[in-house]
Amino acid sequence: MKTTILAMAVVAAVGPLKAMTNWAAQYSGVSYVAVTESTHGINSPYIGVLCTDSSGSRLTLDQVSWTVDPNTYEVDVTFANSFTGTVHLSGPWPSSDTSNPTDFLVTISQTNSSKLNVCAQCGTYTARRTYNGGSYVGAGGVSLTWVYFSAPTVYVYLRENIVTYGLAESGCAVGSYQTSGVVSVECGVMSMPPGVVPLGSATISGGVFTGVTDLRPW
């Protein structure tokens, strides 16, 4: 089972997040990387992997895969194509799914109703949820803020390992919205796309979000 790390805010029912170790290194023209526990310093098999290319874009799950040895904690990362960029490791993450009701919850900001958050309450904790054989784990907040787009509905989902906002209009200029955190925005999304992990949908009118439907599968 692959564990996916999301740059988003999350909450766990098990209490505050323990101190985590973050490790990163740059590589050039590689198709495989092995990082031993003595190198990354994470004394746990519950390690998250995130890879960014030389332009800073995050690789999706069809571009990179990895395993963690449960005894030695060595992380073996395999790339679909020659890779130049940075491999980020972090951990330890939860060993089992969490159950806080705000895990991956889509909400309207209480201070700015033009802002749509994913798990806004979750900066101090971590969470893990499993769906269709994949485990999704995250920390740090993400949001989308209306500027001038006209879509009446915004769909929120996980596509591969990235939180995605789908706008129900055929085109949406970059300047028509603002985002925070590592997210993706897709245009022409008139319903929840197939093959994604659904999180929610939100209605918007006059530049403010008016309601959210919770579509999380757990």
C-alpha positions as CSV (number, residue, x, y, z in Angstrom):
1,M,0.0,0.0,0.0
2,K,1.3,3.4,-0.9
3,T,1.1,6.3,1.5
4,T,0.5,9.7,-0.1
5,I,1.6,12.9,1.6
6,L,-0.6,15.9,0.9
7,A,0.3,19.5,1.6
8,M,-2.9,20.3,3.5
9,A,-4.1,20.7,7.0
10,V,-5.3,17.7,8.8
11,V,-6.6,16.6,12.3
12,A,-6.1,13.3,14.1
13,A,-8.3,11.9,16.9
14,V,-5.2,10.6,18.6
15,G,-3.8,13.8,20.0
16,P,-1.1,16.3,18.9
17,L,1.4,15.5,16.2
18,K,4.7,14.1,17.5
19,A,7.9,15.8,16.4
20,M,8.6,14.9,12.8
21,T,11.8,14.6,10.9
22,N,12.1,16.2,7.4
23,W,14.9,15.2,5.0
24,A,15.5,16.3,1.4
25,A,18.2,15.9,-1.2
26,Q,18.7,16.8,-4.8
27,Y,19.3,14.3,-7.6
28,S,20.1,14.7,-11.3
29,G,19.2,12.2,-14.1
30,V,18.3,9.3,-11.9
31,S,15.7,6.6,-12.3
32,Y,16.1,5.0,-8.8
33,V,17.1,6.3,-5.4
34,A,17.8,4.3,-2.2
35,V,17.9,6.3,1.1
36,T,18.9,4.4,4.2
37,E,17.7,5.1,7.7
38,S,21.1,6.3,8.7
39,T,20.8,9.0,5.9
40,H,17.3,10.2,6.4
41,G,17.2,9.7,10.2
42,I,13.5,8.7,10.5
43,N,13.3,5.8,12.9
44,S,10.0,4.4,11.6
45,P,8.5,2.6,8.6
46,Y,5.8,5.2,8.4
47,I,7.6,7.6,6.0
48,G,6.1,10.0,3.5
49,V,7.7,10.6,0.2
50,L,7.2,13.7,-2.0
51,C,9.2,14.5,-5.1
52,T,9.5,17.8,-6.9
53,D,11.1,18.3,-10.3
54,S,13.6,21.0,-11.2
55,S,10.8,23.5,-11.8
56,G,9.2,22.8,-8.4
57,S,6.3,20.8,-9.7
58,R,5.2,17.8,-7.6
59,L,5.4,14.4,-9.3
60,T,2.1,12.4,-9.4
61,L,1.7,8.8,-8.5
62,D,2.0,7.6,-12.1
63,Q,5.4,9.3,-12.3
64,V,7.0,8.0,-9.0
65,S,6.6,5.0,-6.7
66,W,8.3,3.9,-3.5
67,T,8.6,1.3,-0.8
68,V,9.8,1.5,2.8
69,D,11.5,-1.6,4.3
70,P,9.6,-2.4,7.5
71,N,12.8,-3.5,9.2
72,T,15.6,-1.3,8.0
73,Y,13.4,1.8,7.1
74,E,15.3,2.1,3.8
75,V,13.2,4.1,1.3
76,D,13.5,3.0,-2.3
77,V,12.1,5.5,-4.8
78,T,11.6,4.5,-8.5
79,F,10.8,7.1,-11.2
80,A,8.9,6.4,-14.4
81,N,11.3,8.6,-16.4
82,S,14.7,10.1,-15.8
83,F,14.4,12.5,-12.8
84,T,16.1,15.7,-11.9
85,G,14.8,17.4,-8.8
86,T,14.4,17.0,-5.0
87,V,13.3,14.0,-3.0
88,H,11.6,14.9,0.3
89,L,11.0,12.5,3.1
90,S,9.1,13.1,6.3
91,G,7.9,11.1,9.3
92,P,6.9,9.4,11.3
93,W,3.3,9.5,10.1
94,P,0.3,7.7,11.7
95,S,0.5,3.9,11.4
96,S,-3.3,3.5,11.1
97,D,-6.2,5.6,9.9
98,T,-7.4,8.5,12.1
99,S,-11.1,9.2,12.7
100,N,-11.5,12.9,13.6
101,P,-14.6,14.3,11.9
102,T,-12.6,17.2,10.4
103,D,-10.1,14.9,8.5
104,F,-9.9,16.3,5.0
105,L,-13.1,18.3,5.6
106,V,-14.0,21.1,3.1
107,T,-15.2,24.3,4.8
108,I,-15.9,27.9,4.1
109,S,-13.6,30.3,6.0
110,Q,-15.2,31.8,9.0
111,T,-13.3,35.1,8.4
112,N,-13.6,35.3,4.6
113,S,-16.6,33.7,2.9
114,S,-14.8,34.0,-0.5
115,K,-12.3,31.4,0.7
116,L,-12.8,27.6,0.6
117,N,-10.5,25.6,2.9
118,V,-9.6,21.9,3.0
119,C,-9.2,20.9,6.7
120,A,-8.5,24.4,8.0
121,Q,-8.6,23.3,11.6
122,C,-5.8,20.8,11.2
123,G,-2.4,22.6,11.4
124,T,-1.4,21.1,14.8
125,Y,-2.3,17.5,14.0
126,T,-2.0,14.9,11.3
127,A,-4.4,12.4,9.7
128,R,-4.5,9.4,7.6
129,R,-7.3,8.0,5.5
130,T,-7.4,4.9,3.3
131,Y,-9.6,4.8,0.1
132,N,-9.5,2.2,-2.7
133,G,-6.2,0.8,-1.6
134,G,-4.4,4.1,-1.2
135,S,-3.5,5.9,2.1
136,Y,-3.7,9.7,2.1
137,V,-1.8,11.6,4.8
138,G,-1.2,15.3,5.1
139,A,-0.2,18.3,7.1
140,G,-0.4,22.1,6.3
141,G,-3.4,24.0,5.0
142,V,-4.7,24.6,1.5
143,S,-7.4,26.9,0.2
144,L,-8.9,28.6,-2.9
145,T,-10.1,32.2,-2.7
146,W,-12.6,33.7,-5.3
147,V,-11.4,36.8,-7.2
148,Y,-13.7,37.0,-10.2
149,F,-14.5,33.6,-11.7
150,S,-18.2,32.9,-12.5
151,A,-18.5,29.2,-11.7
152,P,-21.6,28.5,-9.5
153,T,-20.0,25.3,-8.1
154,V,-16.6,24.2,-7.0
155,Y,-15.8,20.5,-6.7
156,V,-13.0,19.5,-4.3
157,Y,-11.2,16.2,-4.7
158,L,-7.8,14.4,-4.5
159,R,-6.4,13.7,-8.0
160,E,-3.4,11.4,-7.5
161,N,-1.6,13.1,-4.5
162,I,-2.8,16.6,-5.1
163,V,-5.8,18.5,-3.6
164,T,-7.8,19.8,-6.6
165,Y,-10.5,22.4,-7.0
166,G,-12.7,21.9,-10.1
167,L,-14.5,25.0,-11.3
168,A,-17.8,24.5,-13.1
169,E,-17.0,26.8,-16.0
170,S,-15.3,26.2,-19.4
171,G,-12.4,28.5,-18.7
172,C,-10.9,30.1,-15.7
173,A,-8.0,32.5,-15.9
174,V,-5.3,32.1,-13.3
175,G,-6.0,35.6,-11.9
176,S,-9.6,34.7,-11.3
177,Y,-8.7,32.9,-8.1
178,Q,-5.9,32.7,-5.5
179,T,-4.6,29.5,-3.9
180,S,-2.5,28.7,-0.9
181,G,-0.6,25.4,-0.4
182,V,0.2,22.9,-3.0
183,V,-3.1,22.6,-5.0
184,S,-4.4,22.2,-8.5
185,V,-7.2,24.0,-10.2
186,E,-9.2,22.4,-13.1
187,C,-11.7,24.2,-15.4
188,G,-14.8,22.8,-17.0
189,V,-15.6,20.4,-14.1
190,M,-19.4,20.1,-14.2
191,S,-19.6,17.1,-11.8
192,M,-17.3,15.1,-9.6
193,P,-14.8,13.5,-11.9
194,P,-14.4,9.7,-12.1
195,G,-11.4,8.1,-10.5
196,V,-10.7,10.8,-7.9
197,V,-11.1,10.8,-4.1
198,P,-14.2,13.1,-3.6
199,L,-14.0,15.5,-0.7
200,G,-16.9,17.9,-1.2
201,S,-18.7,20.5,-3.4
202,A,-19.4,24.1,-2.7
203,T,-21.9,26.6,-4.1
204,I,-20.8,30.2,-4.7
205,S,-22.9,33.3,-5.5
206,G,-21.8,36.9,-5.7
207,G,-18.2,36.0,-4.9
208,V,-19.0,34.3,-1.6
209,F,-19.4,30.6,-0.8
210,T,-22.9,29.8,0.3
211,G,-22.8,26.1,1.2
212,V,-20.7,22.9,1.2
213,T,-21.8,19.3,0.6
214,D,-19.6,16.8,2.3
215,L,-18.7,14.0,-0.2
216,R,-15.9,12.3,1.7
217,P,-16.0,8.5,1.3
218,W,-15.2,7.7,4.9
